[in-house]
Amino acid sequence: MANEVCLRTLHLDRPWLLSSYESEGGYEALRRILTEKISQEDIIETVKTSGLRGRGGAGFPTGLKWSFINRSAPGEKYIVCNSDEGEPGTFKDRDILRYNPHALIEGMIIAGYAIGGTAGYNYIRGEFWEPYERFEAALQEARDAGLLGENILGSGFSFDIHAHLGGGAYVCGEETALLESIEGKKGQPRFKPPFPAMFGLYGRPTIINNTESLASIPDIIRQGGEWFRDLGVENSGGSKLFSISGNINNPGVFEIPMGTPFSELLEMAGGMKDGYQLKAVIPGGSSSPVLPAEVMMDLTMDYDSIAKAGSMLGSGAVIVIDDQQCMVKLLDRISYFYYEESCGQCTPCREGTGWMHRVIHRIENGQGRPEDMDLLDDVTQRIMGRTICALGDAAAMPVAAFIQHFREEFQYHIDHKKCMVGGR
């Protein structure tokens, strides 16, 4: 049961073309909505029934988010797709843009119809030049076929989509910083409330969804909410794209049902390379807390299972860590990323990410101090829950989890001025 939704066209020769997408039932859902004049309420209820939750990391129910917007409010309303895929370990959304862009386009049009939207914007990570070009070409194909733009399929419904290439800042993956960036401002998160559904892009009601979330919509409408829900498990409906990397034989993107055991996903990815044993897993991108191998091997890939173990499914970026990896060095790299990517707006994040990285870096380089472990514990607690956006938490949670599960490695670095893995 792989590649049921977002990667359904992957077996075709040139899956990104309109003809390929339509050969697999593409735009059937949109045509049915417009010809049968399916109501906005029915579409939103179908999405609610599907159990689709945000695939960008937060896991918020998509249909519920759509219902927050005031559809009867006069003036512009927008659908914004977040394709600013910057979380270390995540590389799934770019494959949708490259290989199945029309699923995203159809999903955005349907979402626009459901909320009474007038236009859509796809904010694409600045480094994704090939996916950006593929998406732009697909937009033109859709316009030429009468599927996008003015008076779609003669229905009287008009909706257009614009692609916006980002500038490379990780923080612009946060939904309100993304809106600021589209507006031409410095990409920094806004205070909430007001939430985007009330005051979003250009001050208008706006719904922001992840690439994978929107690309799932056409099949949900075409095959039914129950069909999608039943692909997965309770509270985690549907299938999900997982980006799996590390010292494994077949790293890549796998679309599998929610609730699939991690052990099966690891087997699909070819298992560990010869000579390596599983040590730990970061299950949802670099911001999700690391879990030891013995814990991870008993889990299933869904929101509840991972959360009960003390981590997050996040974006589905599974980073496999082998027994020859130094956890201090790995955390040094992760903490440097968040230190560099903090926008500097909030003092706990601006100062705290720097403190965490400097302390971890000196431990890694044999200059650790006896008090450093307590200092790191203290700094993480002073960051979490005290920032405008979740970047502060994203920086602090990995540090807390690495120390919780692998404290002995950090203590060994401090006591012996070298690594306990390989003795370097």
N, C-alpha and C positions, 0 to 999 in steps of 0.2 A: 504493500500500500504506500509506495513512495511516489513523489511527484504528482500528487492528485490535484493540486490547486495552482500555486504560483509558478511552478516549473512544468506545467502540463504540456507545454509545446516544445520542451527541450529535445525531444527525440527527432524533431523535424530538421530538415537540412538548413534552412535559414529561419529560425523560429521568430525572429524579431519583425518579420514582414507582416503586413495586414492580411495578406492572403493566407499565410500560415496560421495566424491567430483565428481567422474566420473558419478555417477548415476544422478547428477544434471547438467550434461553438462560440467563438468570440463575437461579441456585440449582440448575441441573441438576447441576453438579459436586458440590455438597453432598448432594443427594438420592441421587446414585449412590454416594457414599462411605458413606452411612448405610444404604442398602438392600442394597448388595453387601458391606457390612462390609469395605471396603478397609483394609488394615493401615496402621498408622502408618509402618512402614518403607517400604512401597510409595509412599506419598505423598511422603515425604522424598526417596526416590530419584528420583521424577518431577521434583521441584523441582531436584534436583541436575542431572539430565539436561538440563533447560531452559536451563541456563547463566545463570539469573537472578542478577544481582548487585545489591547494595543500591543503590537509586535515590536515596538521600538525600545521597550524596556520597562515602562511603568505598569503595563498589564491592565490598564483601565478599560472597562467594557465599552466597546466602540458604539454600539447602539444607544447606550445610556448617554454617552458624550454627545451624540447627535441630537438627542432629545432636549438637551439643555438650551439650544438656540431658539430664539423667538422667530419662528418662520414667518409670522405675519408682520414683522417689523418692516416698515418701508425702507427703501434704499438698498445699497449694495450689501451682499453677504458673500463670504469667501470660503472656499475649501483650499487649505494649504497642505501640501504633502511634504513631509520631512524626509528628504533623501540625503541629509547631511550626515552620512554614516562615518563617524569619526572615532567611535569607541574601539580601543585596541582589542584585536581579536575578532572583530566583526567585519564580515565581507560578503553578506548575503544580498543586501539591497541593490548593490551595483549589478549583481547578476540578473535581477528583475529588470533593471533599466537596459541591460545589454541584450537579454535574450527574450524577454516577454514584456516590452514596454506598453503594448496595447492593453494588457490586463490592467495596468496601472491607470492608463487613460480612461478606459471604460469605467473603472472603479471610481475615479474622480468625478466623471460626468454623473454617474448614478448618485454619488454622495451629494453633488451639487444640486441635483434635482430634488433629493430627499429633504434638504434643508432650505430650499428656496434660494439657492446660491446663484450668483450671476457670473462668477469667474473663479478660476483655480490657478494656483501657483505651485510649482514644484521647485523646492529649494534643494539644489544638488551640490554635494561637496565639491569644492573648488578643484580638487585633484582629479575628479572623475571626468576627464575630457571625452574619452570614448563613450561612456554611458550617456553623457550629456548630448553628444552628437546623435547617438541612436535614438534618444528620446525626442529630440527635435525633429528628426526625420519621421518618426512615428506620428508626431503631432501633425505634420504636414500631410501624411498619408490619410489620417483621419479627417482632416479638413477637406481634402480633395474628394473624399468619399461621402461627404455630407454628414459625417458622424460627429463633427465638432464645429463650433462656431454659431453662426446665425441660423435660426429656424432648423434645428437638427431633424433630419429625416421628414421635413415638412410638418413637424408636430407643433410648431409655434414656440417650442422651448429653445432658448439660446444659451449657450455656455461655451466659453473658450478657456484655454489653459495656456499659461506662460511658464517657461523654464527660467529659473534664476540660478546662476552659477555663484556659489559662495566664495569666500575669500580664504578659507582654510582654517578658521578658528573653531576649535572643538566646542567651545561654549555656545556657538550658534546652533548646536543641536538641541539646546534648550528652547522650548517652543516660543517663549516671548523674546528671547535674544534673536531667534530666527526672524521674527516679525520685524524687529528693529533693523536687522540687516537688509531685509527686502525693501524697507522704507528708505534705505540709504544712510542710516544712522550707524553709530558705533554699536557693534553686536554685544549688548549687555542685557541680562535678564531684567524684566520689569517686576515691580512689586505686584503681588496678587492677594486679594482682589483689587481691581476687577479682573475677571478671567476672560480669556480670548473669546469665549462664546458670547460675551456681552460687549467687550471692547477689545477688538483684535487688530487685524491689519487695517491701517489707515483709520483706526478708531471705529471700525465696523464689526458686526458680529462675524466671528471666524471659527471654523472647526479645523484643527490641526491633527492629522493622522500620519502614521508611519507608512512608508512605501509598501511593505508587506501587508499591512492591514488593508490598505485600499485595493491592492492587487487581488485580495481574497474576495472582495465584494461581488464581482460578476458571477462567480461560481455559487456563492451563497444565494443570490437572487435566482440564478438559473436552475439550481438543483434543490434549493430549499434550505431553510435554516436548520431543520432537523437533520438533514443529510450531513451538513458541515459539523454540527454539534456532535453527531454520533461517530465522526472520525476520531475524536479525541476521548477524553474522560471527563468526569464531573468537574465543573468549575474551570476546565481548560479545554474548551471545544476546539475541534478542527485539527488541521495539520500545522506544522511549524517548520520554518527554515532554521537549520542549525549550522553555524560556521564552526568547524572543528579543526584545530591546528595543534602542533606539537610534534614530538618524535613518534609519529604514527606513520603507517605505510601508505595511507590514502587520504591525506588531508583535503578538505574541500567543503562544499555546501551540500547538505542533505535535507530533503523535505520529507518528514516522517510524521505519523500521527502523534499528537500530544499524549503523554502517558507511556511512551515507549521506554523500556528500561535503558539506563545509560550503558549497561553492558552490551546491549544490542547495537546501540549507536557506535560504540567503540569498535565492535566487530565489523560493522559496515565500513568504518574508516580503516579497515585493514589491521586493527590491533596495533600493539606497540612494536616498534622496530626491534630487530634482533639485538639482544644485549641490554635492552632497557626494560625497566619495570615501572609500573604506574606508582607514582608517589602522591600526587594530589591533582585536583582539577579546579579550575576557575570556571563555574558553569554558565555564567551569563555576561561575559565581557569583563574587562579589567576592574570595573568598579564593584563587581559582586564579590562577596567574601569567599576566600579559598576554602575548599573542603578536602580532608585527607582521603586517600584512595579507598580505605576500608569503609568509609561513610558513603562515598560517591557510588561505589559498586552496588549498593543496595537501593539506590534511588531510581525513580522514573523521571523522565523529562517533561515535567509539568509544573505549574506555578506552586501548587500546594506541597508537593513532595520536596521540592528544593527549599521552599520557605521553612518547612518544618525542621529541616536539617540546619537552618541558620544562614542560608544564603538566598540568592535571587536568580530566577530564570533569566531576567534581564532581556537582552537582545538575542539570546540564544547563541552567544559566542563562547564555545567550549574550548578552553585552553588546557590542553593535557600536559601535565608536568611529570617528567620522568625522574628516576632515582639518582641521576647524575647531575641534577640541577641544584644549584645553591639557592636556597629560598631568600637569603639576604640579598644576593645579587639581583634576583628577580624583582624583589620589592624595591630595590634601589632604582631600577628602570621604571617601574610603575609610578613610584612617588615623584620621579623627575618629570614624567609626563604631566601629571596634575599640577605640579609646581609651575611648569612652563605654560600650561593652558588656562590657569586661573585668570579671569578677566580683571581682577584686582578691585572690584567694586565693594566687596564685603571684607572687613578687616579679619575676621576669623579665617576665611579662606586664603586671602592674600598673604597674611603672615604665617598662618598655620601650615600651609602646604610647603612654604620655604623651610620652616622649622623641621617638619617631618623629613623632608628630603635631606637636609644637611646632617641630621642625626643619623639617619639610615646610611647615608653615603660614608660617613666617618666610621661607622661600624664595619661596613663592607671593606673599607681600606685599612683595617687594622688599628684604628684610632678610637675605638669605642670606649666609653667610660662606664663604670659600674652603675651609675644612676640613669643611664640612657633608656633602659627598658621602662622604668617608671615615668620618665619624661615623655616618651612616646605615648604611653597610656593616657597621660594627662592631656597632651596636646590633642589627641583624637577626640577626647570627651569635650574639649572646649570648642571644637569645630562642628561636630554633628548637631544638626537641628538649629544652627545659629546663623544660617546664611539665606539669602534671597532665593537662590536656586539650589538644586541638589548636587552641584559640583563639589561643594565642601564635603558632603556626606560621601560622595563617590571617591574622594581622595582619602578620607579617613577610614572608611570601612575596610578596605583591603589591608591597611596597616594593622588595625585591630585584630583582624582574622589571622593574618600571618603570624602575629605574635602569640595569639591564643593557641594555634595548632602547632606551631613550629618554634616555640620559644627557645628550646634547647639549642637550635642552630644559631640564633642570635646571641645567646649567652656564650656559646663556644667561641664565636667571633670575638666577643669582648674579652673573654678570659685568655684565649690563646693567640689572638691577633692573626688568626688564619681561619680558613674554612674547614668545617668538619667533613665536607664532601670533596674528596680528592686531596685534602690537605694543603691546598695552595695558599 
